[in-house]
Amino acid sequence: MKSFYLHYFSLLLSFSTIFSSSAIAFDYADALSKSLLYFEAQRSGRLPYNQRVTWRDHSGLTDGLEEGVDLVGGYYDAGDHVKFGLPMAFTVTMLSWSVIEYGEEISYSGEIEHAFEAIKWGTDYFIKAHTSPNVLWAEVGDGDTDHYCWQRPEDMTTSRRSFKIDENNPGSDLAGETAAAMAAASIVFRKSNPHYSHLLLHHAQQLFEFGDKYRGKYDKSVGVVKNYYASVSGYEDELLWAALWLYKATDKEDYLEYVINKANSFGGIGWAITEFSWDVKFAGLQIIASKILQEKKYNKHIHIQEQYRSKAEHYICSCLNKNNGTTNVNRTPGGLLYVRQWNNMQYVSNAAFLLTFYSDFLRKIDKKIVCHGGIVDHEELFSFAKSQVDYILGSNPKNMSYLVGFGPNYPKRVHHRGASIVSYRENKGFIGCTQGYDYWYNKNGPNPNVLIGAIVGGPDNQDEFNDDRANYVQTEACTYNTAPLVLVDNHAGKDGAEDGNMVDFRGNPVDKSRTGGWLAAGLILGTELSERVCVMGISMNLVTYLVGDLHLPSSKSANIVTNFMGTLNLLGLLGGFLADAKLGRYLTVGIFASIAAVGVTLLTLATSIPGMKPPECNPRKSGHCIEASGQQLALLYTALYILALGGGGIKSNVSGFGSDQFDSSDPKENKSMIYFFNRFYFCISLGSLFAVTVLVYLQDNVGRGWGYGISAGTMVLGVAVLIGGTTLYRFKKPQGSPLTIIWRVLLLAWRKRKLSYPSDTGFLNEYHNAKVPHTHMLRCLDKAAILDDSAAANENSKNRWIVSTVTEVEEVKMVLKLIPIWSTCILFWTVYSQMNTFTIEQATFMNRNVGNFAVPAGSLSVFLFISILLFTSINERVTVRIARKITHNSQGITSLQRVGIGLLLSIVGMVASALVEKRRREHAIHHNFKISAFWLVPQFFIVGAGEAFAYVGQLEFFIREAPEGMKSMSTGLFLSTLSMGYFVSSLLVFVVQKATKGRWLKSNLNKGKLDLFYWLLAVLGVINFLIFIAFSMKHQYKVQKLSSIEDSAEELGSWKDLTLDNKEKKLEADEKVEA
């Protein structure tokens, strides 16, 4: 059942990649991992070599020996050492259900292998326990004698007597639940291990026939179970439940007919139940039956279908408190569902799962349900389910996580024998039956072993919790508690094709077969390719025009280039703002691409009209050149900054618009998105390569007018390509201005700074409907969501300029959390800016001849882009694949690891630059000799390699980590690091000029100390890198996408043990005999 949790976590995890207005406050990936780890702590039998819970060891190795059967294995249900069949089977059923419905999402978390292991550990035991068609071993151990002792499972001295059900001692409920578990598991292993799947299905069918033929409650046949797991609901619900799972596993109509024919006599449509648990299956089977029957669209038994649906929705409405009278589920003051005193969390986690499952179903069929208290849609269902999960994880009056080991505050004295006593692996000294009570049970301190991933019974009806080992009502954990915790569907902000925010060009919901994908993304990238041809063709050779044709000083020329590039990237914030607030990404890219075309056209005129340049230098007066006047520079500046405006609007949206063409909730498309950012940068680097070779050559040898004119034509072509693909695109509706939200939250938090925090965070505005879990980070911002008495009296809770929502506050927190990493990315681009300023100037003082051909100084930057293309390709085809095998992460290396590598290479690049410049200057001064310009290749190559890592890493980091509704702005945030990098370069040039009184940076580099400027950048780079490491180590990713479900399944499918081999051989022999 923990599987659910797993399923929720993994789903939530997968959502985190597509979160728009829902960022993840809790680390759901960590919660998922911990929940699966808990199963390993509950294992009985001989533990495998890959056991991760190291304080456990082998136990129960003689189980079944007295009865002459092998019953080694399976799970202990809770804090004792009895193996109860009914709750164990329910746990495996729910775990399997999670993988069936949400396996792809679970695989993204990297936990699918552990999910398969958890299922298989249970089903392997069931195969052993089902020794013949009409015999099933129901229990190993006796609860009464077991509870007399407090000792580790490795030391067990209590009776391990085993109890069975058979023809004379029926147990239809246990047989039915075990059949359901094995049928569901057979679906899980159908592709990866078909023979094992077939074996499980064979057992499931036999058990169902046995339970249906020999009817009776198992607690009447196995009396020792009555005080622990008595079957209060009877056996009818389990038989219907099993039939449904067998239908799902076999697609045989007989099983579905059974569910329909027995619907009334077995209570399937008679009972309107308000709980779902290991004992009472009615709500679960009603929801599954309703879904199956609606999907099949039966024309017969309509009245039965409607009654199943009605009962299913009665359960849903009762959880939402929207039924009449006393048929609603009670809640604590903190908002937690409350069914009964003992182990209440099992009902909460089960309810969260069913609500989420049905919400997903309603979303797919585009329907709502009608409760007595009003109409309910899928978003409301999911929102409430998520509130229950968040309560478990820590958003509750106690600020305690009831998932052990998760977060800073969780139960430390769990009622669990193995966890409360020193590990057997640390101290193998025998601990007798009652010795554990003498020393460990009554010990005041925390348990020596943390039962990571366990969900304890939880608080009482007043949200109070007593963390006491003796308080088993609240502190004992069970396998079926760790159910569906964090399935966060997040339809309101989800960036998927199914959520209504993605439409085609007519405004209709997208048809994924006709829109999006690589064709649409490729056309969009064509616009960015055009922008890169223009901008790189200008910026990489502009300094030679400013110094050589306009006679400006080198420091001033360098600053003109860096200020132009800085402004271009800074204006990305404006483009992102307009796209998110009103225009959408498509219109924004189209409009700003047109503006860029106007800018580059004006630049063509500015460099072609003779009057826009000063006279050529007077050869008779060495070094006497007239600097361009302000009037001559006016058109140039106008053209550059119009181009900067257009380029900024394109840059901040084109990558986001391109990624919109892939649905992150679709596993296949999500795999494509993993490659998108690398291929995006590879394509635009091709444009840069064209710019610095062909265009720079034309500028230097044919004329600036021709070079810039071709750039203008390329930009116009890019606009045409963008418009031409309109019918193929997926369009995301604008979500509103993220900058407005940020400003509003900060303003309200300031205005309300003197207000006191509410005694209960549940009083914050829309706390229980928040799409983002509340966190205690930056609590001062929470005041923006305080609904004061005046606002409440005037019903202003919806006026966002009076009170913010918890969702908005948490989104702002998510953005602010990116600032530390953002700040350390700036210096990379300061280093990079030297490649198209001073490094190009260096080239003009070096020998650029190759035979009779003089290589244009700007064209030497071709090595920069060759390096970028080379390393981008190597990263995708080699580095990522090798890293995947090492890290088991589908990304290979994380975005921050990419950035870190880029920063490190930038430092090395500056060291290389300093050494080359010192050598160049010494040869020029002392030997009057120009060294080859190809000495610049190493610094171009190293910095280019750094950009291949840093650009992709930063772009991916900001887009994935920011709230999805702010994706365009987050791209602008990334581009602002480029902007700040260029501006910092201008500032450094200014400061160095002042500090050194112009001695380092001179127009004649032979008279300056440019190498010292490079050394300064290298030293600053080292300091910045150390700060980056500190920040990145503290950063928690919103999501990590890891291994493939099919790969994991195939690996698990190869596992076999001798017992199963023997069972399979016997099954084959039986089938041959029957044939």
N, C-alpha and C positions, 0 to 999 in steps of 0.2 A: 504494500500500500504506500509504502514510502515511495514507491514508484511514482505515485501521483505527484508527490511532492517533487519528485524528480522531474516528472513531466511538467509540473508547473514551473519549477525552477528553470528547466531547460527552455521551456517555452518563453518564459519571461526573459531568459537569457537571449533567446533568439530575437525577442522583441527589442532588446536593448540595442541591437544593431539598427533597428528601424524606428527607434523612438523619435517621435517628433515632439509633441509637447510632453511626453512622459519620459523623463530621464530616470535612471535608476538610482534611488538613494541608498537602498540596501544592496549589498553585494550578493545578488541572487545566485550568481554562479558559485560562489563559495558555499551558500546554503545548500545548493543542489549537491555539491561534492560531499559535504558533511552528511547529508541525509543518507546517501548511499553508503558512506563509510559505516554508518550505524549498523547496517545489516551484517557487516563483517564481525561486529562485536557480539552479535546475537547467534553466530554460527555454533552449531553443535557438531561433533564428529572430528575427523582428522582434517586439520586446516591445510589449505593449499600453500604452495611455495610463495605465491604472490599476496599472501595475507598482509594487509596494511595496518590492521589494528594489532600492534605488536605486544600489547599487554595481555592478550589472549593466547591460549595454547590449546592443544588437543583435549577433547573431553567427550564423555558419553561413548567411549569406544566399545563398550559391551552392550549397548542398547539392543534389545531383542534377543539376546543370547539365551535367556531363560526360556523363551518360547520357541527357540530354534529358527529365528528369522533374523535377517540383517536389517536393523533399523538405525544404523549409524548415519548421522547427518541431520539435515533439517535445521530449524530455528527454535531457539527458546523464545517464548512469546513476549516475556517482559523481564522483570528483575529476578525471577526464579529460574529453575532448571527443568521445568516440565515442558514437554513438547506436546502442545494441544493442537489437534488436527484442524479444528474448525477455524480458529483465528489465523493459523498458518496458511491455510488454503485461501482464505479471503485476502490475506496480504499478497499472495502470489497472483491472484486474479486481478487485483487492482494495479499491481506493478505491471502486469502484462497489458492491461487496458491502457495504461499510460504510454507504453512503448508503441502499441498498435496505433493509437491516435496521434501521438506527438513524437514518434521516434526520430524523425528528421531533426526536429528542434533540439531534442535531447543530444543528438550526435554533435550539434554545433558546440555544445558545452564541453565536449571531450569526455563525457561520462557514459556514453552508450555501452562501452564494454563492461563497465561496472554494473550497469542496469541489466545486461544480459546475464552476468554472473549471478546477480541477486535472484533473478528468476530461476536460473538453472539449478542453483543450490537447493531451491525449494522443490522443483519438479523432479530432480534426481531422487530426492527422498520419497516423493509420492509414488514413484515407480517402484521403489523398494517396498513401500508400505502396502501397495496393492498386489498382494501375493497370488491372488486368483480372482476370477471374474466377480465372485460374490463375497470376497473377503477384503476388508480394508482396516489396517491397524490405525486406531483412532487416537491413541495417546501413549506416550512413554513417560513414566514417572507418576508419582501420586502427589497431588497438591498438598494434602494434609501432612504427610511425612516430610515432604520437601520444605514446607514452610516452618517446620520445627527446627530446621538447621539454617545457619547463616555462614556459608562457606563458598569458596570459589568453585566454578564448574569443574576445574581440573582436579579438585580434591573430593568430588562427590562420594559420599558414603551411603546416601539414602537409596531406597528401593528404586530400581529401574524397571519395575514390572510394566509390561505392555498390555494394552487393552484393544480389542478389536470389535468390529461390527461384521455380521454375516447374515445368512438367511434366517437363523433363529434369533439373532439379536440385531434387528435392523437399525439403520441410522440414515434415513433418506436425506436429512439435512446435511450431514457430513459428506455423504456420497455425492450429493448434488453440488455442494460447494467445491469439492475436490475435482469433480468433473468439469466445473466451470473454469477452475484454475488451469487444468491441463489443456482444455480446449482453447482457452485464451493464449496460453503459452505456445500451443502448436501453431497459432497464427504468427507469433513472434519469430519462430524459428523456421517458418515455411520456406523461405528463400535460402537462408544461410546453411541450414542443416535439415534438408527435407526428410531424411530417414528418421532423425530424432523427432521431428515434427509429426511424422506419421505414427511413431510409437506413442507419443503423447495423446494424439487423437484417438488411437485405438483404446488406450486406457480410459479416456474420457467417455467414450461411447459405452464401454462396458460398465463403468461406474454409474452412468445415468440409468442404464437399463436395470442395474442392480437396485438402485435407490427407488426407482419408479415401481418395480415389481414387488419389492419387499419394503412396504412403507412403514415408517415409524420414526419417532424422535430418538436421536442417538443418546441423549442423556438418560433415557429409560433403560437402554442397553448397557451403557457405561456409567454406572452410578457415581463413580468417583469424580465425575466432571461437573456434577450439579452445582456445587458450591463455587464454581469458577466460571464455567462457560456453558451454562444451561441454555437450551434452545427455547427461548420464550416465544418466539414467533412461529414455532412449529417448523415443519419441513416443506410446506407447500411453496413458500417463496424461493427456497433453494432449488427446487425442481424446475420452476419456471425460469429462474436465473440461469440454470445449467442448460436448459433447452435453448435459450436465447444465444448463449455462447457457442453451443454446438451448431446452431444455425449459421452464426457468423463464421465458424470454422469450416463448415461443410457446404453451406449454401443449399442444404436439403430442406425442401418444403415441409417435410414431416415434422421437423422440430418447430417450425413457425406455426404450423397447424396446432401443435400441442399447446403452444402459448396462447393461441386464440381460443381453442376448445376448452382449455382449463382456466380461462381468464376469470370466470365467475366463481366456479366451484373452489378454486385454489386462492381466491382473494386478490388476484392480480388487478382486477378492476373494482374490487369491493372495498379494499382497505385504502383509506386516505391517511397515510402515515407522515409524521413530521420528523422522522429521524432516519438515518441510513447508517448501518453499522455492520460489524462482522456477523451479527445475529439477524438483524432485520434488513432484508434486501428489497422490500417492496418498492421504495422510491427509486432505487437504482434500476430495477428491472422495468418499472413503468417508463422511465426516461429512455432506456434503450429500446423498448418495444415501440414507444411513440415515435422515436426517430426512424427505426427500421420500417414501420408501417407507413409512415408519411413518405419516406423515400421510395418505397415500392409502389405506392399509389394503388393499393388494392381496390378493386371495385366491389369486392364482397366483404362482409363483416365490417361494414363502415361503422356501425354502432359500437363494435368492440374497439375499433381503432380510436374512436372519439373518447371512449371511456378511459382507455390507457392514457391518452393525451391529457384528459381532464385531471386524472389522478396525479400524473407527473407534474402538471402545472399547479396543482393544489400544494404539493410539496414546495415548489419554487416560491409561490406566493406566501406560504407560511414562514419561510426563511426571511422574506423581505418584510414581514409584518403587514401583509396586505390582504390577509384573510379576515373573515368576520369572527368576532367573539374570541373564544379561547383556543382557536386552532392555529394560532401563530406561535412560533418558537420564541421563548423568552430571551431577553438580552440583559447583559450586565450594564451598569451605568456607563462603562467604557465602550459599549457597543458590541461586545462579544456574544455570539449565540450561546445560549445556556440551556442544555437539555437536562442534565442531572449531575449530582455531586461527584460521583466517582468517575475519574478519567474523562472529563467533559471534552477535552481537546479532540478525541476521536470523532465526535459528532461535528465539530467545527471543521476539521480538515476534510472530512467526507463531504460536508455541505459545500465547502469551497470548490471541491472538485466537480460535483454534479452541477452546480450553478455555472461554473466556467464552461463545462462541456456543453450544457444546453444553450448558453449564450453563444458559443461558437456555431451551434446548429442553427439558432435563430438568425444569426447574421448571414449564414450561407443561403438560407431559404427566404431571407428578407421578410420575416414575420415578427409579430409581437404577441405577447400573451396578455390576457385580460384577467386581472385579479379583482376582487371586490373593492380593493382600495385604489384601483386605477389601472391604466394600461402600462405595461412594462416592456421596454425594449432590451436588446442584447447588451447595450452599453450599461444600463442600470444594473443588469444582472452581474456583469463582470466587475463593475465598480464595487458592488457590495462584497463579492467574493474576494476581491483584492484587499478590501478593508479587513477582512477576517485574517487573511494571510499576514498582512502587515502587523496586526495585533500580535500574532504569534511571534513575529520576528522582532518585536520591540516597540511598536507604536501603541503603547497602552499606558494606563495610569501609573504602572510600576516602572515603566521604561525598561522592562526586562524581556529578554528573548527567552521564550519557552522552548526554543530549539537549542539544545545543550551544545556549548562550544561556539555558538554564533554570537558575534558582537562582544562587547566588554562586560555585559551584565547578564548572567544566565544562572540557572540553578546549579549549585556546587555540591549539594548533598543528595543526589538522586538515589531513590530507593532501588538499589541494584547490587546484588551480591558481588558479582565479579568486579564492578567498578569501585566498590567501596573498600576492597581489601587489596593489600599490596600485590602487585603483579606476580603471577607464578614464574614468569621468566626472570624476575629480579630476586625472588625468594622462593625456592622450591621446597622449603620446609613445609611439612604437612600441617594444614589447619583443620582441626576436627569439626564435627557437626555444630557444636555450640560455642566453639572457641571464637568464632567470628562475632557472636553476640557480645562476648566478654570484652573484646578490645575494639573491634572495628565498627560494629553497629551503633554503639553509643558514643563514638568519638565525635567531638564537637567540630573538628576541622573539616575542610572539604574532602571529597573523595580523592584518593591518590591517583585514580585513573579517570580521565574525563570521557564520559560516554558520548562522544561527539556525534551529533546528528540526531540524537533521540529527542522526541517531543514528549514532554512530561504531561501529566494529567491537567495541569494548569490551574488558574485561579478559581475562587468560588464565585457565587452570584453577585458579590460586591467588589469584584476585581482584586480581592485580597489573596495573597499567596504566602504560605509559610514554608520556607525552604528547609525542611527537616526530613532527615532520612526515615524517620518513623512515620511520617505523614504520607503513607503510600497512596492515599486518595489523590493527592496533588503532585507528588514527586516521582511516582513510578511511571516509567515510560514503556510503551508497547509498540510492537512492529507495525500494528495497524493504525497507530496515531500519525506516523510520519506519512501522511497522505498528501493530498493535493494542496500544496501551499501557495506556490507563486506563479500560477498561470496568469500572466498579465497580457490580456489580449489588446488592450489599449487602442481600441478602434477610433477613439476620438482624435488621436494624433498619429496613428500608425501610418507608415509610409508604404502601404501595400496597395495592390491594384484592387483589392476587394473592399476597402473601407469607405468608399464613397468620395474620398478626397482626390482620387486619381480618375481623370476623365479623358475622353478623346477630344478631338478638335471641335466636335459638335456639342460637347458638354455632357455626353452620355458616359455611363460607366464603361471602363475600357474593356475591349476584347483582347486578351493577352496574346491570342494567336495572330492578331493582325497589327498589333502596335508594340512599340518598345523593342527591346533586344539589341543586338549588336548593330543591325542596320541603322536603326534610329540613332543610337549612340554615336555611330560613325559619322553620320551627317552633321550631328551637333558638333563633334570634334573638328569638323571641317571649318567651322567658324573660328574656333580657337587656333586652328592651324594658320588661318589667314591673319589673325591678330598677331600671332607670334612672328610670322614672316615680316609684317610691318614693323613691329616694335623692335625685334632683334636686328632687322636690317638697318634700322635707324640708330638704336642705342649703341650697338657694338662698334660703329664707325663714326659716330657723331663727334667724338672728341677730336679726331683728326681734321674734321671740317672746321670745328670751332677754333682750333689752334692754327691750322694751315691756311684756311681761306678767310676766316674772320679775325685772325690775329689776336685771339684772346689768350690771356695767361693760362698756363697749364692747370694751376689750382682752380681758377675760375671756371675753366672748361670742364674739369672733372666734377665740380659742384653743379654745373648746369645739367650734366648727364645724370648725376645721382639724384638731384632734385626732381628732374623729370620722371625718372623711374620711381622715386619715392612717392610722388604725387599720383602717378598711375595706379600704383598698388594701394595707396591710401583711399583713393576714390572707389576701390572695391567695396568699401563699407557702404557708400551711398548706393551703389548698384544692388548690393544685398538687401539694404533697407527697402528700396523701392519694390524689389521682387517679392519680398515677404509681405510687405504691407498692402500692396495694391495690384501691381502689374503682373506678377507671376514671372517665372524664369524665362519663358519663351519670349514674351513681349519685351522684357528687359534686355535680353541678349540681342534681339532684332533691332531695337531702338539704338542701343549703344554701339552696335556694330556699324550702323549707318552713320552715327556721329564720328566714329573712328575713321570711316571712309572720307568724311569731310575734312577731318584733321590732316590726314596724310596727303590729301589733294592740295590743301593750303601749304603744306610743307614743300610739296613739289614746286609750287609757285615761288615760295620764299627762297628756294635754293637755285631757281632757274632765272629769275629776273636779275639782270646785271646790277641794277641800282640797289639791290638788297645786300651787296657785298662791298667792302672797302677796296681801295686800289691795291694792287699787288705790291709786295715789299720792294723797296728801292735797292737794287743790287749794288749801287755805288756806295750806299751807306749800310754797311754790314749790321744786321740786326735792327734796322730801322723799319718798322712796320706800323701802319696806322690801324688802330683797333676799331672794330665795327662800332658804329654809333647806336644810340638808343633807338632811333627811328628805324635803322636797318635791322635791329634785333626784334622790333615789335612784332612783325609778322611771323618771324621764326618762333618767338615765345607763344604767340596766339595759336599757331599750328600745333606746337608741341603739347600745349595743355588741353586743346580740344581733343587731340589724339589720346592724351592721358585720361581724359574723362570717358571717352569711348572704350578704351582698353580696360579701364577699371571696371566698368559695368559688365563687360564680357567676362573677364577673369573670375569675378565673384559668383557668377551664375552658371557658366558653361559646364563646369565639373559637376555641380549639383543637378543641373538639368540632364546631363548625361547619365548620372547614377539613378535618376528618376525612371529611366527606361528599364530598370531591373527591379523586380519585386523581391524585397529582402525576405518576405515570408514564404517565397517559393524556393525550395532547396536548390533546384537546378539554376534558377536565375541568380540566386545568392552566390553560388559558386562563380558565376560569371563576374559578379560585382567584385569579388576578391581580386580578379585580374584587371578590373577596369582602370584603377588608378595608375598602375604600372603602364598599361597600354596607352592611356591618356597621355602620360608624360612622354612616352616613346614617340608618339605621333607628333606632338608639338616640338619635340627636339629635332625631328626631321625637318620641320619648318624652319627652325633656327639654323640648322645646317645649310639649308638652301639659302637663307638670308646672308649668312656670313661668308659664303663662297660666291655664289652667282651675283647676288645683289651688291655686295661690297665691291666686287670686281667691276661691275657696271658703274657704280658710283665713282670709283677712282679713275677708271680708264675711259668711260664713255661720257659720264656726266651725272651729277646728282639728280638732275631732273628725270633722266631715264630710270635711274635706280628707284627713286621714290615714286615715279609714275607707275612702275610695275607693281610696287607695293599697294598703291591706291587701287589698281585694277584687281589685285588679289583680294583686297578687302571687300570690294563690290561683289566679286564672285562668291566669297564666303557668305554674304548676306543672301544671295540668290540660292545657294545650296541649303541654307537654313530654312528659307521659306518653302523651297521645293519639297522638303520632307514633312511638311505640316501634318498631313493626314496619317503619318506613321508614328507620331509622338504620343507619349502619355504626359498629360499635363496635371501638375499638382496645384490644387486651388490655393490661392494665397491665404495664409493663416492669420494675417494681421501683423502689425509691426513689432518685431521683437525688441527693437530699441525703445519703442514706446513702453513696452512691458517692463523693461529693465529700469528705465527712467521713472516710471510710475511706482514701482516697488521701492526703489531707493528713496523717492520723495515721501511716500507714505510712511516708510520706516523712520525717516527723520522727523516727520511731523508728530508721530506717535511715540517718540523716543522716551517720553516721560511716563507713558502708561506702564502699568505692571503686567508682567506675564500672567496669562490665565493659569489657574490652579491645575487645569486639565487641558492638554494640547488639543483635545477633542473639541474645545470651544472655538478654535481657530476657524475662520470662514471656509466652509466647504471642506473641512478636514476629512470627513468620512467619504466624500465623493472625489477626493483628489486622485488625479491620474499619476501622481508622483508621490511615493511614500515620504512622509515627513521625516526630516533629519534634524539633529541638534547642532549641526554645523552652522556657524554664522547666525546664532539665535537672534541677534539684534534685528535681522530682517523679518523674523516671524511677526514682529509688531505691525508690519504692514497688513497682516491678515487678521488683526484683532478687530472684532466688530464691537465698537463701543456702544454705550447705552443710547446715545443720540442717533447713531446710524441705525441701530436695531429698531428704535421706536419709529423712525421714518421709513422703515423697510428699504434701506439702502444697501442691502447685502449684495445686490447685483450691480451696483454702481462701482466700477473698477477704479474710479478716481477718489472714492471714499474708503473702500476696503478692497484689498487684493485677495486672491484665493491662495490656498496652500500650494496648489499646482504652480501658479505663477511665481511664488516666492522660491519654491524649490528649483524651478528652471533658472532663475537668476543665480541661485547658489551654484548650479551646475556650470554656468558660464564663468562665474568668478573663480571657480575651481581650476579653470584652464589658464588663468592669468600667469601663474608661476612658470609653467612650461612655455607659454607664449613669450615671456620676457627673455628666456634663455635661448630662444630660437633666433632672436634679432641679429646677434653678432655674426652668425653664419653669413647672412646676406650683406653685412658690412664687408666681410672678406670677399664675398663673391663680386661685389661691386668693383673691386680693384681689377677684376678681369676685363672689364670694358672701359676702364679709365686709365689708370697708371700703367697697367701691363701693356695696353695698346700703345701708349706713349713710349714705353720702353722699346717696343718693336721699331718705332721710327728712328731710334738711335742705334739700331743693330743692322747687320748685313742680312737683307731679305731676299737676296738673289738666289735663284735656282737656275743655273746656267745663264741664259739671257733673259729669263723671266723674273721680274720683281714681284714678289708676293705682296699684295696689299697688307698693310699693318693690321687692319681690322679682320682680314681673312685668317690670320693666325688663330683666332678664336675658334676656328673649325675644330681644333684639337680638343677644345672644351666640350663641344657637342658630340664629337666622336666618342669621347670618354663617357659622356652621359648616356648615349645610345648603347654603347658597349656594356656598361655596368647595369643599365636598366634591364637589358636583355639577360645578362648573366644572373642578375638578382632573381628574375622570374623563372629562368630555366635551370639554374644550378643552385644558387644560394638558398632560395626558398625551399626547393625540394630536399636538399640535404638537411636544412634546419628542421623541416617537418618531421623527418625521421628521428631527429635527435630530441626535439621538443614535443612532438605529437600535437603540434599546433598547425591548423590548416593554413595560417598566414605565414608559417615558417618563422619569421622574426616579427616582433611586434612593431607598431608604428614608432614607439619611443626608442626602441633599439635601433631602428633605421636612422632616426634623428641623431642619436648619440654617435653612430658611426660617421654620419655626415659632419658633425661638429669636430670630431677627432681628425678627420681628413682635412678639414679647413685649416686646422692648426699646422699640420704637416705641410699643406700647400703654402702657407705664409713663410714657414721656415725655408722651403725650397725657393720661394720668391726672393727672400732676403739674400740667400747665398748667391743666386744667379745675378742679382742686381749688383752685389759687391764685386763679383768677377767682371761684369760688363763694364762698370765704372772704372775699375783699376786698369783694364786693358785700354779703355778709351783715353784715360789721362796719362798713364805711364808709357804706353806703347803706341798711342794714336792709331789704335786698331779696333775695328768693329767686329765683335764676335758674332757668330751666327744667331739669327733670331730664333732658330730652332732650339736654343737653350731654354726658351720659354715654354717649350712643350711640357716638361714635367709639371710645372705649376698649373698649367691649363688642365692637364690630365688628372692631377690629384684633386683639384677643386671641382672638376667636372664629375669625378667619381663621387665626391662628397655630395654634390647636388643631386645625383641619382638616388642617393639614400635620403638626404634631408628633405628634398621637395616632396617626394612621394610619402615619406613618413609624416611630415607636417600636415600635408593636405588630408591624408587619411585620418590622422589623429583628430584634427579639428572638426571634420565632417562627422566622424563616428561618435565622438565624445560629447559634442554639443547637443542640446535638445533638437529633435528633428524639425520642429517648426521654425527653427532658427538656422536651418542648413545653409541658406544663401549667406546669411550674416556670418555664420561660422567660417565660410569660405573667405569672406571679407576679413575676418579676424586673422586667418592664415596669411592672406595677402598683406595685411597690415604689418606682419613681421618683415616681409620684404621691404615694405615702405619704410618702416623704422630703420631697417638695416641700411638703406640708402641714405636716409636723413642722418643717421649716426655717422656714416662715412663723411658726409658734408660737414658735420659738426667736428669730427676728429681732424679733418683737414684744416678747418678754421682754427681750432685750438692749437694744433701743432704749428701752424703758421705763426700764431701769436707767441707761443711759448719759445719757439726756436728762432723767432724774428726772421722767418723766411729762409733759414739756412737748410732745412731738410727738403722742402718741396719747391723747387725752382723750375721755371719753364725750360731751362737747359738742364736736363737731368744729370749731365756730367758734373755740374757745379753743385748739385744737391746731395742729400743723404737719404734717398728713397728707401734704401735697405733698412735703415733704422726705423722708418715708418712701418715697414713690414714686420720687423721684430716686435714693435709695439703691439701690432695686431695679434701676433702669435702669443705674446704674454697675456693679453686680454682674453684670448681664446681659451687658454689653459684655465684661467680663473672662472670663466663662464662655463666651461665644461664641467668643472667640479661642482658648481652650483646646480647645473642641469642634472647631474647624477643624483644629488641630494633630493631635488624635487621629484624626479622620475621614480625614485625608490618609494616615495610616499604616495604616488598617484595610484588610484585603483581604477582599472578600466571599467567602463560601463558594460562592456561585453568582450568576450573572447570567443572566437569561433574556432572550433577545433575539429577533431577527426570525423571521418565519414562513417555513416551508419552501416553502409554495405561492407566497407572494409573491415569494420569491427565485427560485424556479424559473421563474415567469412572466417575471420580468425577464431572467433568463439566456436564457430561451427566445426572446426577441426579438432576440437577437444573431445576426447572420448575416454571413458574409463572402462575397466574390464566388466564391471557390473552391467553397464548399459550395453556393451557389446554382446554379452550373454543374453540380455533381454531381447535385443534386436534379432539375434540369431533364432531365439525361441519363437519370436513373433513370425519370422519368415517361415520357419518349419510348420507352425500352426496354419499359416495361410496356404502352404502347399498341401497340407492334409485336407483342409477344407475344400481346396480346388479339386 
